[in-house]
Amino acid sequence: MSGERTYNVKAIIGFCFSLIALFIPIFGVPIGIGGITLTRIAIAEIDQSHQQGIGLAKTGFFLGVAAVIVHTGLLIAGLMSIWTL
C-alpha cells in the first residue's frame, strides 16, 4: 500500500455508539460509556498510525460524554420524582 490512508474503524463504531446513546433512553449510559471507551482507544491508535478519523473520534467522545450526562440527569430526575410520591 503506497501511501494509502484508511479510516480507523474503532472511531467510526465509537461515533455510532455515542450517537445512538443519545436517543436510547434506557441503555444510554452503558452505550455512551462504550462509545467513550472506543473513541479513546481510536484516538490513541490514530496518533500512532496516522490514520484518518480523528474528527469522528473526537466528536464521538464528546457525544458520548453528553449522552452520559443527559441520561444520568434524567435518571436522577426520575428517581427524585418517585421519592416525592
GROMACS elastic network, one bead per residue, 0.5 to 0.9 nm:
[ bonds ]
;  ai    aj funct       b0    kb
    1     4     6  0.57986   500
    1     5     6  0.88812   500
    5    50     6  0.78749   500
    5    51     6  0.57589   500
    5    52     6  0.65828   500
    6     9     6  0.88211   500
    6    51     6  0.56524   500
    6    52     6  0.59280   500
    6    53     6  0.83653   500
    7    10     6  0.88655   500
    7    11     6  0.79169   500
    7    12     6  0.79874   500
    7    46     6  0.89064   500
    7    51     6  0.57989   500
    7    53     6  0.53151   500
    7    54     6  0.87976   500
    8    11     6  0.54252   500
    8    12     6  0.67536   500
    8    42     6  0.67656   500
    8    43     6  0.89804   500
    8    45     6  0.80303   500
    8    46     6  0.70228   500
    8    51     6  0.62448   500
    8    52     6  0.63555   500
    8    53     6  0.57834   500
    8    54     6  0.83133   500
    8    57     6  0.87289   500
    9    12     6  0.51650   500
    9    13     6  0.62282   500
    9    14     6  0.84906   500
    9    42     6  0.79917   500
    9    53     6  0.84354   500
   10    13     6  0.50790   500
   10    14     6  0.58341   500
   10    15     6  0.83568   500
   10    38     6  0.59287   500
   10    39     6  0.66396   500
   10    41     6  0.75014   500
   10    42     6  0.53950   500
   10    43     6  0.89624   500
   10    57     6  0.81263   500
   11    14     6  0.51286   500
   11    15     6  0.60494   500
   11    16     6  0.86113   500
   11    35     6  0.89379   500
   11    38     6  0.68369   500
   11    39     6  0.53573   500
   11    40     6  0.85392   500
   11    41     6  0.82562   500
   11    42     6  0.52075   500
   11    43     6  0.74842   500
   11    46     6  0.88737   500
   11    53     6  0.62766   500
   11    54     6  0.74292   500
   11    55     6  0.86840   500
   11    56     6  0.59300   500
   11    58     6  0.84005   500
   11    60     6  0.74722   500
   12    15     6  0.51599   500
   12    16     6  0.62839   500
   12    17     6  0.87105   500
   12    39     6  0.83792   500
   12    42     6  0.88931   500
   12    53     6  0.75093   500
   12    56     6  0.64274   500
   12    57     6  0.71022   500
   12    60     6  0.82139   500
   13    16     6  0.50705   500
   13    17     6  0.61375   500
   13    18     6  0.85886   500
   13    35     6  0.75849   500
   13    38     6  0.74595   500
   13    39     6  0.82212   500
   13    60     6  0.88525   500
   14    17     6  0.50580   500
   14    18     6  0.61163   500
   14    19     6  0.85330   500
   14    32     6  0.88228   500
   14    34     6  0.73538   500
   14    36     6  0.67823   500
   14    37     6  0.76753   500
   14    38     6  0.50074   500
   14    39     6  0.51492   500
   14    40     6  0.87889   500
   14    42     6  0.81899   500
   14    56     6  0.83818   500
   14    57     6  0.69556   500
   14    60     6  0.59216   500
   14    61     6  0.77123   500
   14    64     6  0.84999   500
   15    18     6  0.51734   500
   15    19     6  0.61190   500
   15    20     6  0.85630   500
   15    35     6  0.65274   500
   15    36     6  0.85748   500
   15    38     6  0.84845   500
   15    39     6  0.71656   500
   15    56     6  0.61551   500
   15    57     6  0.63355   500
   15    58     6  0.84375   500
   15    59     6  0.68616   500
   15    61     6  0.73026   500
   15    63     6  0.76987   500
   15    64     6  0.80493   500
   16    19     6  0.50940   500
   16    20     6  0.60382   500
   16    21     6  0.84452   500
   16    35     6  0.76198   500
   16    60     6  0.73711   500
   17    20     6  0.51566   500
   17    21     6  0.60249   500
   17    22     6  0.89125   500
   17    31     6  0.61140   500
   17    32     6  0.65458   500
   17    33     6  0.89297   500
   17    34     6  0.71015   500
   17    36     6  0.85563   500
   17    38     6  0.88254   500
   17    60     6  0.78753   500
   17    64     6  0.77985   500
   18    21     6  0.50012   500
   18    22     6  0.67336   500
   18    28     6  0.86096   500
   18    31     6  0.68731   500
   18    32     6  0.51197   500
   18    33     6  0.81188   500
   18    34     6  0.78859   500
   18    36     6  0.71803   500
   18    59     6  0.88575   500
   18    60     6  0.55680   500
   18    61     6  0.72847   500
   18    62     6  0.83186   500
   18    63     6  0.54475   500
   18    65     6  0.82008   500
   18    66     6  0.87347   500
   18    67     6  0.70570   500
   19    22     6  0.55550   500
   19    23     6  0.73175   500
   19    32     6  0.82435   500
   19    35     6  0.85474   500
   19    60     6  0.71979   500
   19    63     6  0.63591   500
   19    64     6  0.72621   500
   19    67     6  0.81089   500
   20    23     6  0.54761   500
   20    24     6  0.64197   500
   20    28     6  0.77835   500
   20    31     6  0.77576   500
   20    32     6  0.81484   500
   20    67     6  0.89773   500
   21    24     6  0.54588   500
   21    25     6  0.76901   500
   21    27     6  0.71495   500
   21    29     6  0.69636   500
   21    30     6  0.81257   500
   21    31     6  0.54669   500
   21    32     6  0.51955   500
   21    33     6  0.89017   500
   21    35     6  0.82246   500
   21    63     6  0.83839   500
   21    64     6  0.70559   500
   21    67     6  0.59027   500
   21    68     6  0.79853   500
   21    71     6  0.88288   500
   22    25     6  0.74622   500
   22    28     6  0.62536   500
   22    29     6  0.88815   500
   22    32     6  0.77928   500
   22    63     6  0.76379   500
   22    64     6  0.78047   500
   22    66     6  0.78067   500
   22    68     6  0.82029   500
   22    70     6  0.80015   500
   22    71     6  0.79662   500
   23    28     6  0.73016   500
   23    67     6  0.84828   500
   24    27     6  0.59550   500
   24    28     6  0.53162   500
   24    31     6  0.88461   500
   25    28     6  0.54270   500
   25    29     6  0.84813   500
   25    71     6  0.68865   500
   25    74     6  0.87338   500
   26    29     6  0.79094   500
   26    71     6  0.83084   500
   27    30     6  0.58795   500
   27    31     6  0.62202   500
   27    32     6  0.84352   500
   27    71     6  0.88010   500
   28    31     6  0.53546   500
   28    32     6  0.57954   500
   28    33     6  0.85091   500
   28    67     6  0.65240   500
   28    68     6  0.67291   500
   28    70     6  0.88252   500
   28    71     6  0.61963   500
   28    72     6  0.87648   500
   29    32     6  0.50361   500
   29    33     6  0.61382   500
   29    34     6  0.86058   500
   29    64     6  0.85466   500
   29    67     6  0.68170   500
   29    69     6  0.82366   500
   29    70     6  0.87859   500
   29    71     6  0.61936   500
   29    72     6  0.70577   500
   30    33     6  0.50704   500
   30    34     6  0.61814   500
   30    35     6  0.86091   500
   30    68     6  0.80675   500
   31    35     6  0.61726   500
   31    36     6  0.86395   500
   31    64     6  0.81528   500
   31    67     6  0.88677   500
   31    68     6  0.86619   500
   32    36     6  0.61571   500
   32    37     6  0.85864   500
   32    61     6  0.88238   500
   32    63     6  0.79450   500
   32    65     6  0.69426   500
   32    66     6  0.84285   500
   32    67     6  0.59431   500
   32    68     6  0.57494   500
   33    36     6  0.50167   500
   33    37     6  0.61528   500
   33    38     6  0.86253   500
   33    64     6  0.65890   500
   33    65     6  0.77825   500
   33    67     6  0.88183   500
   33    68     6  0.70946   500
   34    37     6  0.50968   500
   34    38     6  0.61734   500
   34    39     6  0.85907   500
   34    64     6  0.82391   500
   35    38     6  0.51742   500
   35    39     6  0.60995   500
   35    40     6  0.85689   500
   35    60     6  0.68102   500
   35    61     6  0.69155   500
   35    63     6  0.85481   500
   35    64     6  0.58181   500
   35    65     6  0.88962   500
   36    39     6  0.52498   500
   36    40     6  0.61750   500
   36    41     6  0.86901   500
   36    57     6  0.89653   500
   36    60     6  0.70280   500
   36    61     6  0.50394   500
   36    62     6  0.80270   500
   36    63     6  0.83735   500
   36    64     6  0.54211   500
   36    65     6  0.69944   500
   37    40     6  0.52549   500
   37    41     6  0.63349   500
   37    42     6  0.86169   500
   37    61     6  0.82313   500
   38    41     6  0.51687   500
   38    42     6  0.60705   500
   38    43     6  0.86503   500
   38    57     6  0.84109   500
   38    60     6  0.88991   500
   38    61     6  0.85295   500
   39    43     6  0.60423   500
   39    44     6  0.86232   500
   39    56     6  0.83879   500
   39    58     6  0.70465   500
   39    59     6  0.87841   500
   39    60     6  0.63452   500
   39    61     6  0.57368   500
   40    43     6  0.51641   500
   40    44     6  0.64395   500
   40    45     6  0.87712   500
   40    57     6  0.74993   500
   40    58     6  0.83780   500
   40    61     6  0.72271   500
   41    44     6  0.52698   500
   41    45     6  0.63214   500
   41    46     6  0.86629   500
   42    45     6  0.50433   500
   42    46     6  0.59746   500
   42    47     6  0.85441   500
   42    53     6  0.85289   500
   42    54     6  0.80368   500
   42    57     6  0.64965   500
   43    46     6  0.50728   500
   43    47     6  0.61963   500
   43    48     6  0.87537   500
   43    53     6  0.85427   500
   43    54     6  0.64295   500
   43    57     6  0.62319   500
   43    58     6  0.75936   500
   44    47     6  0.52697   500
   44    48     6  0.65060   500
   44    49     6  0.88473   500
   45    48     6  0.51818   500
   45    49     6  0.60457   500
   45    50     6  0.79957   500
   45    51     6  0.80437   500
   46    49     6  0.52675   500
   46    50     6  0.51951   500
   46    51     6  0.51661   500
   46    52     6  0.70715   500
   46    53     6  0.74848   500
   46    54     6  0.67178   500
   47    50     6  0.56559   500
   47    51     6  0.77347   500
   47    54     6  0.85370   500
   48    51     6  0.83276   500
   51    54     6  0.79001   500
   52    55     6  0.82212   500
   52    56     6  0.89190   500
   53    56     6  0.52006   500
   53    57     6  0.62187   500
   53    58     6  0.87082   500
   54    57     6  0.50369   500
   54    58     6  0.61490   500
   54    59     6  0.84830   500
   55    58     6  0.52590   500
   55    59     6  0.60128   500
   55    60     6  0.83733   500
   56    59     6  0.51319   500
   56    60     6  0.58974   500
   56    61     6  0.84701   500
   57    60     6  0.50740   500
   57    61     6  0.61459   500
   57    62     6  0.87950   500
   58    61     6  0.50091   500
   58    62     6  0.63638   500
   58    63     6  0.86124   500
   59    62     6  0.52351   500
   59    63     6  0.60897   500
   59    64     6  0.84787   500
   60    63     6  0.50436   500
   60    64     6  0.59584   500
   60    65     6  0.85508   500
   61    64     6  0.51433   500
   61    65     6  0.62736   500
   61    66     6  0.86531   500
   62    65     6  0.51007   500
   62    66     6  0.61198   500
   62    67     6  0.85432   500
   63    66     6  0.50092   500
   63    67     6  0.60252   500
   63    68     6  0.85975   500
   64    67     6  0.50339   500
   64    68     6  0.61909   500
   64    69     6  0.85990   500
   65    68     6  0.52196   500
   65    69     6  0.62084   500
   65    70     6  0.86159   500
   66    69     6  0.51422   500
   66    70     6  0.60410   500
   66    71     6  0.84954   500
   67    70     6  0.51754   500
   67    71     6  0.59812   500
   67    72     6  0.82865   500
   68    71     6  0.53316   500
   68    72     6  0.58749   500
   68    73     6  0.84140   500
   69    72     6  0.52125   500
   69    73     6  0.61073   500
   69    74     6  0.86229   500
   70    73     6  0.51584   500
   70    74     6  0.62192   500
   70    75     6  0.86284   500
   71    75     6  0.60177   500
   71    76     6  0.85346   500
   72    76     6  0.61634   500
   72    77     6  0.85459   500
   73    76     6  0.51225   500
   73    77     6  0.61019   500
   73    78     6  0.85224   500
   74    77     6  0.50236   500
   74    78     6  0.60402   500
   74    79     6  0.85637   500
   75    78     6  0.50868   500
   75    79     6  0.61832   500
   75    80     6  0.85740   500
   76    79     6  0.51277   500
   76    80     6  0.60961   500
   76    81     6  0.85993   500
   77    80     6  0.51013   500
   77    81     6  0.61893   500
   77    82     6  0.87397   500
   78    81     6  0.51540   500
   78    82     6  0.63662   500
   78    83     6  0.88169   500
   79    82     6  0.51418   500
   79    83     6  0.63452   500
   79    84     6  0.88508   500
   80    83     6  0.51609   500
   80    84     6  0.63876   500
   81    84     6  0.52891   500
   81    85     6  0.68786   500
   82    85     6  0.56492   500
